[in-house]
Amino acid sequence: MIKHIQVDFLQQIAHKIGADKILAVELSSVLGISKSEAYGKANGSSLLTTTQILQLCDTYGIDFNIVREKGKSSAKVSFIPFHAIEYTVHDYIQSLESFLVKMSQAKHKKIICATNDIPLFHLFKYPELAAFKLHFWNLRIANHSTAEFDYTGFDQSVLKTAEQLYQLYKNIPSVEIWTNHLSLNSIEQIKYAAENDLFANKETGKIVCAQLISTIKDIETYAVNGNKGDDSESAFEWYFYDIIGGITYLAEADGNRSAFICFNTFNNLQAENGPLCDEVADWLNNMIADSTGFSKQGSTQRNKYLKKTIESCEMLSKMFD
């Protein structure tokens, strides 16, 4: 049994390093053992030591669990402890940029998301809208954040990076599954801010609403064309599903997978490869199979949804008259 557990464990590493690398050669390099010994570890004829297991877990960010409850699996996840460390919106945006830059360099790449809101990368095209979204999120995690939103005092370096994130996302093929409901989080957040006088001036509120409408129209264009740019390299698929209930991203790059399950506004649990990513991929694929397609098809349903959503944004804008 131990042999099978070790082989399963090492298969996580094999999946992570990709098919173009030899597992035994990788083990030899990381553990400082001979290639013949490494081949023995790979096929289970030679057992790993505790020290070697820990070293591999740390090197590849994977989990080794000997005892598993029947019907359950496990995965190593990471998250940002916002309330335990000094971690700003600027840090968050930079970490996103680092991830997307690395993704953009992959030969084969795709981002799939299931969401009850407009994927944030679309919002980053427009500065006032991006600033509002990040400010609203920051209210939920910062200990000393001012409730009032004043665009003139927002860190412009953050917005510059956010615009770069939009450009990076625009050039990565993506599949988006939205909840088939008009109460998108962004609309509700603007409404909440308007009702509680959180905008420093009403003109900014009207600008944010106008930019939200522009974002919706951008996505309509992507859906009609089937891509986010001028070529098929940035393919775009848009689906609608009745109930999603949260926000989940799956990024695929040259055989590697990263899953992001959002909680606590813009924090997330992140897992690399392994059973959790496989589960997320299966869930997303099943959802797509049962969804209504809005890209290059479903024009009647798409137009109805867009008309109602834009009308909701226009009514929201009147709150700032």
VOTINU-529943 format. One record per residue (C-alpha): residue number from 1; residue in one letter; x negated, y negated, z negated. Coordinates in Angstrom, 2 decimals. Layout:
REM VOTINU-529943
R;NUM;a;X;Y;Z
...
//
This chain:
REM VOTINU-529943
R;1;m;0.00;0.00;0.00
R;2;i;-2.84;-2.40;-0.89
R;3;k;-4.33;-1.79;2.55
R;4;h;-1.07;-2.86;4.23
R;5;i;-0.79;-5.95;2.03
R;6;q;-4.33;-6.99;2.97
R;7;v;-3.70;-6.45;6.68
R;8;d;-0.50;-8.51;6.46
R;9;f;-2.40;-11.22;4.61
R;10;l;-5.15;-11.35;7.22
R;11;q;-2.57;-11.49;9.99
R;12;q;-1.59;-14.92;8.63
R;13;i;-5.16;-16.04;9.32
R;14;a;-5.16;-14.40;12.76
R;15;h;-1.99;-16.30;13.66
R;16;k;-3.43;-19.53;12.36
R;17;i;-6.76;-19.37;14.22
R;18;g;-5.08;-18.46;17.50
R;19;a;-5.45;-15.64;20.01
R;20;d;-8.64;-17.09;21.50
R;21;k;-10.64;-16.33;18.31
R;22;i;-11.62;-12.96;16.88
R;23;l;-10.44;-12.40;13.31
R;24;a;-13.50;-10.38;12.24
R;25;v;-15.88;-13.05;13.56
R;26;e;-13.93;-15.69;11.65
R;27;l;-14.04;-13.64;8.42
R;28;s;-17.76;-13.08;8.84
R;29;s;-18.38;-16.81;9.13
R;30;v;-16.13;-17.93;6.28
R;31;l;-17.05;-15.18;3.79
R;32;g;-20.74;-14.92;4.73
R;33;i;-20.58;-11.18;5.39
R;34;s;-21.76;-9.03;8.27
R;35;k;-19.54;-8.53;11.30
R;36;s;-19.26;-4.79;10.63
R;37;e;-18.07;-5.49;7.07
R;38;a;-15.69;-8.13;8.41
R;39;y;-14.18;-5.59;10.84
R;40;g;-13.62;-3.29;7.86
R;41;k;-11.77;-6.05;6.01
R;42;a;-9.67;-6.80;9.09
R;43;n;-8.46;-3.20;9.53
R;44;g;-8.03;-2.56;5.80
R;45;s;-10.72;0.12;5.40
R;46;s;-12.67;-2.23;3.09
R;47;l;-10.77;-4.22;0.46
R;48;l;-11.28;-7.93;-0.12
R;49;t;-12.54;-9.07;-3.51
R;50;t;-10.55;-11.56;-5.61
R;51;t;-13.15;-14.23;-4.87
R;52;q;-12.89;-13.60;-1.13
R;53;i;-9.07;-13.77;-1.26
R;54;l;-9.18;-17.11;-3.06
R;55;q;-11.74;-18.44;-0.60
R;56;l;-9.58;-17.48;2.37
R;57;c;-6.45;-18.95;0.77
R;58;d;-8.23;-22.26;0.18
R;59;t;-9.85;-22.33;3.63
R;60;y;-6.69;-21.63;5.61
R;61;g;-4.01;-22.94;3.27
R;62;i;-2.17;-19.62;3.04
R;63;d;-0.61;-17.52;0.30
R;64;f;-1.53;-14.06;-1.03
R;65;n;1.31;-12.46;-2.97
R;66;i;0.98;-8.82;-3.98
R;67;v;4.29;-8.41;-5.79
R;68;r;7.33;-9.46;-3.82
R;69;e;10.93;-9.16;-4.89
R;70;k;12.87;-7.01;-2.47
R;71;g;14.46;-9.09;0.27
R;72;k;12.32;-12.15;-0.46
R;73;s;9.13;-13.59;0.95
R;74;s;6.84;-16.42;-0.12
R;75;a;4.91;-19.26;1.43
R;76;k;2.34;-21.81;0.34
R;77;v;3.80;-25.29;0.62
R;78;s;2.43;-28.76;0.03
R;79;f;4.08;-32.09;-0.79
R;80;i;3.19;-35.61;-1.88
R;81;p;3.60;-36.26;-5.65
R;82;f;4.73;-39.87;-5.22
R;83;h;5.49;-40.32;-8.91
R;84;a;2.16;-38.92;-10.09
R;85;i;-0.29;-40.76;-7.81
R;86;e;-0.63;-44.13;-6.10
R;87;y;0.74;-43.37;-2.65
R;88;t;2.11;-46.22;-0.55
R;89;v;4.20;-46.49;2.60
R;90;h;0.95;-47.45;4.34
R;91;d;-0.59;-44.12;3.24
R;92;y;2.48;-42.25;4.44
R;93;i;2.43;-43.86;7.88
R;94;q;-1.29;-43.19;8.27
R;95;s;-0.82;-39.51;7.41
R;96;l;1.90;-39.27;10.07
R;97;e;-0.37;-40.92;12.60
R;98;s;-3.19;-38.48;11.85
R;99;f;-0.84;-35.52;12.33
R;100;l;0.68;-36.79;15.59
R;101;v;-2.70;-37.73;17.06
R;102;k;-3.92;-34.19;16.44
R;103;m;-0.71;-32.78;17.92
R;104;s;-0.95;-34.96;21.00
R;105;q;-4.35;-33.44;21.77
R;106;a;-2.94;-29.91;21.95
R;107;k;-2.44;-28.39;25.38
R;108;h;0.90;-26.79;24.48
R;109;k;3.01;-28.75;22.02
R;110;k;6.59;-29.38;20.98
R;111;i;8.51;-30.89;18.07
R;112;i;11.92;-29.49;17.13
R;113;c;14.12;-31.12;14.52
R;114;a;17.54;-30.64;12.98
R;115;t;18.74;-33.85;11.41
R;116;n;21.63;-35.80;9.94
R;117;d;19.99;-39.05;11.01
R;118;i;18.22;-40.57;14.01
R;119;p;14.69;-39.10;14.01
R;120;l;12.51;-41.78;12.45
R;121;f;10.03;-41.96;15.33
R;122;h;12.69;-43.51;17.58
R;123;l;13.31;-46.24;15.00
R;124;f;9.63;-47.18;14.94
R;125;k;9.89;-48.80;18.37
R;126;y;11.64;-51.82;16.84
R;127;p;9.80;-53.77;14.09
R;128;e;12.72;-55.13;12.03
R;129;l;14.53;-51.78;12.12
R;130;a;11.33;-49.88;11.24
R;131;a;10.58;-52.29;8.39
R;132;f;14.10;-51.95;6.98
R;133;k;14.01;-48.14;7.13
R;134;l;10.65;-47.94;5.39
R;135;h;11.68;-50.53;2.80
R;136;f;14.89;-48.64;2.02
R;137;w;13.01;-45.37;1.64
R;138;n;10.43;-47.04;-0.57
R;139;l;13.19;-48.07;-2.98
R;140;r;13.71;-44.40;-3.80
R;141;i;10.10;-43.52;-4.63
R;142;a;8.27;-46.69;-5.71
R;143;n;8.21;-47.72;-9.35
R;144;h;7.78;-51.43;-8.64
R;145;s;9.59;-52.04;-5.36
R;146;t;11.68;-55.18;-4.80
R;147;a;15.25;-54.30;-3.83
R;148;e;15.68;-57.29;-1.49
R;149;f;14.53;-56.75;2.08
R;150;d;12.56;-59.69;3.48
R;151;y;11.09;-58.91;6.88
R;152;t;8.73;-61.89;6.81
R;153;g;6.90;-60.36;3.85
R;154;f;6.62;-56.84;5.25
R;155;d;3.12;-55.46;5.92
R;156;q;2.60;-55.95;9.67
R;157;s;-0.24;-53.41;9.78
R;158;v;2.29;-50.73;8.79
R;159;l;4.59;-51.80;11.64
R;160;k;1.71;-51.73;14.12
R;161;t;0.94;-48.14;13.14
R;162;a;4.64;-47.27;13.24
R;163;e;4.84;-48.52;16.84
R;164;q;1.89;-46.27;17.69
R;165;l;3.77;-43.36;16.13
R;166;y;6.69;-44.08;18.43
R;167;q;4.37;-43.98;21.46
R;168;l;2.80;-40.71;20.31
R;169;y;6.19;-39.08;19.73
R;170;k;7.48;-40.36;23.05
R;171;n;4.76;-38.40;24.83
R;172;i;5.30;-35.13;22.95
R;173;p;8.04;-32.79;24.27
R;174;s;10.84;-32.59;21.72
R;175;v;14.12;-30.90;20.93
R;176;e;16.55;-32.76;18.65
R;177;i;19.64;-31.28;17.02
R;178;w;21.82;-33.97;15.48
R;179;t;24.77;-33.55;13.19
R;180;n;27.99;-34.13;15.11
R;181;h;29.07;-36.86;12.71
R;182;l;29.17;-40.65;13.02
R;183;s;27.94;-41.34;9.48
R;184;l;24.25;-41.14;10.32
R;185;n;22.01;-41.99;7.38
R;186;s;20.63;-45.13;9.03
R;187;i;24.11;-46.57;9.54
R;188;e;25.04;-45.80;5.94
R;189;q;21.81;-47.36;4.63
R;190;i;22.37;-50.62;6.51
R;191;k;25.97;-50.68;5.31
R;192;y;24.85;-50.16;1.71
R;193;a;22.26;-52.94;1.99
R;194;a;24.86;-55.31;3.48
R;195;e;27.45;-54.58;0.79
R;196;n;24.86;-55.16;-1.95
R;197;d;23.29;-58.30;-0.42
R;198;l;19.88;-56.68;-0.05
R;199;f;18.97;-58.59;3.12
R;200;a;17.04;-61.78;2.42
R;201;n;18.93;-63.40;5.31
R;202;k;21.89;-62.31;7.39
R;203;e;20.16;-62.96;10.71
R;204;t;17.72;-60.15;9.98
R;205;g;20.69;-57.88;9.30
R;206;k;22.17;-58.67;12.72
R;207;i;18.79;-58.03;14.36
R;208;v;18.51;-54.63;12.64
R;209;c;22.00;-53.69;13.88
R;210;a;21.16;-54.79;17.44
R;211;q;17.96;-52.76;17.35
R;212;l;19.85;-49.72;16.11
R;213;i;22.13;-50.03;19.15
R;214;s;19.05;-50.32;21.40
R;215;t;17.65;-47.16;19.82
R;216;i;20.86;-45.26;20.57
R;217;k;20.76;-46.47;24.18
R;218;d;17.10;-45.42;24.49
R;219;i;18.04;-41.92;23.39
R;220;e;20.93;-41.89;25.86
R;221;t;18.44;-42.64;28.65
R;222;y;16.16;-39.83;27.48
R;223;a;19.12;-37.43;27.44
R;224;v;20.30;-38.37;30.93
R;225;n;16.79;-38.01;32.37
R;226;g;15.82;-34.97;30.31
R;227;n;12.56;-36.60;29.26
R;228;k;11.29;-39.55;27.24
R;229;g;8.95;-40.88;29.90
R;230;d;8.39;-40.95;33.63
R;231;d;7.34;-37.31;33.98
R;232;s;8.21;-33.84;32.71
R;233;e;5.31;-33.88;30.23
R;234;s;7.59;-35.52;27.66
R;235;a;10.64;-33.27;28.04
R;236;f;13.62;-34.15;25.85
R;237;e;16.47;-31.86;24.81
R;238;w;19.38;-33.21;22.77
R;239;y;21.95;-31.04;20.98
R;240;f;24.81;-31.58;18.57
R;241;y;25.87;-29.26;15.78
R;242;d;28.87;-29.67;13.45
R;243;i;27.06;-29.53;10.10
R;244;i;23.32;-29.63;9.40
R;245;g;23.09;-31.04;5.89
R;246;g;19.46;-32.15;5.87
R;247;i;16.37;-32.91;7.93
R;248;t;13.93;-30.22;9.07
R;249;y;11.06;-30.52;11.55
R;250;l;9.05;-27.76;13.22
R;251;a;5.90;-28.78;15.09
R;252;e;4.25;-26.29;17.44
R;253;a;0.76;-26.88;18.83
R;254;d;-1.32;-24.29;20.71
R;255;g;0.14;-21.35;18.81
R;256;n;0.17;-23.00;15.37
R;257;r;3.32;-24.03;13.53
R;258;s;3.99;-26.64;10.87
R;259;a;7.35;-26.84;9.11
R;260;f;8.55;-29.96;7.28
R;261;i;11.65;-29.67;5.10
R;262;c;12.60;-33.14;3.89
R;263;f;13.70;-34.08;0.39
R;264;n;13.45;-37.15;-1.85
R;265;t;14.05;-39.55;1.09
R;266;f;10.86;-39.27;3.16
R;267;n;8.94;-36.72;1.13
R;268;n;8.84;-33.16;2.45
R;269;l;7.75;-29.63;1.75
R;270;q;5.17;-28.68;4.35
R;271;a;4.14;-25.15;5.34
R;272;e;1.61;-23.98;7.90
R;273;n;2.39;-20.87;9.95
R;274;g;3.52;-17.80;8.00
R;275;p;7.00;-16.50;7.13
R;276;l;8.57;-19.86;6.25
R;277;c;7.72;-21.31;9.66
R;278;d;9.05;-18.15;11.30
R;279;e;12.29;-18.49;9.35
R;280;v;12.66;-22.16;10.28
R;281;a;12.00;-21.35;13.95
R;282;d;14.65;-18.61;13.97
R;283;w;17.15;-20.91;12.23
R;284;l;16.56;-23.71;14.74
R;285;n;16.81;-21.38;17.73
R;286;n;20.08;-19.91;16.45
R;287;m;21.44;-23.40;15.89
R;288;i;20.49;-24.47;19.42
R;289;a;22.27;-21.43;20.83
R;290;d;25.46;-22.48;19.02
R;291;s;25.19;-26.24;19.71
R;292;t;26.63;-28.57;22.33
R;293;g;23.98;-29.71;24.80
R;294;f;23.81;-33.46;25.49
R;295;s;20.75;-33.69;27.73
R;296;k;21.32;-33.43;31.49
R;297;q;24.79;-32.04;30.69
R;298;g;27.80;-32.58;28.47
R;299;s;28.22;-36.13;29.75
R;300;t;31.86;-36.41;28.65
R;301;q;31.17;-35.40;25.05
R;302;r;27.94;-37.40;24.99
R;303;n;29.63;-40.57;26.25
R;304;k;32.41;-40.25;23.66
R;305;y;29.92;-39.86;20.85
R;306;l;27.74;-42.75;22.04
R;307;k;30.74;-45.04;22.47
R;308;k;31.95;-44.40;18.92
R;309;t;28.46;-44.69;17.45
R;310;i;27.78;-48.02;19.15
R;311;e;31.19;-49.28;18.05
R;312;s;30.25;-48.36;14.46
R;313;c;27.01;-50.36;14.80
R;314;e;28.88;-53.35;16.25
R;315;m;31.33;-53.30;13.34
R;316;l;28.38;-53.08;10.98
R;317;s;26.85;-56.16;12.57
R;318;k;30.00;-58.17;11.75
R;319;m;29.21;-57.71;8.06
R;320;f;26.41;-60.25;8.57
R;321;d;28.61;-62.99;10.13
//
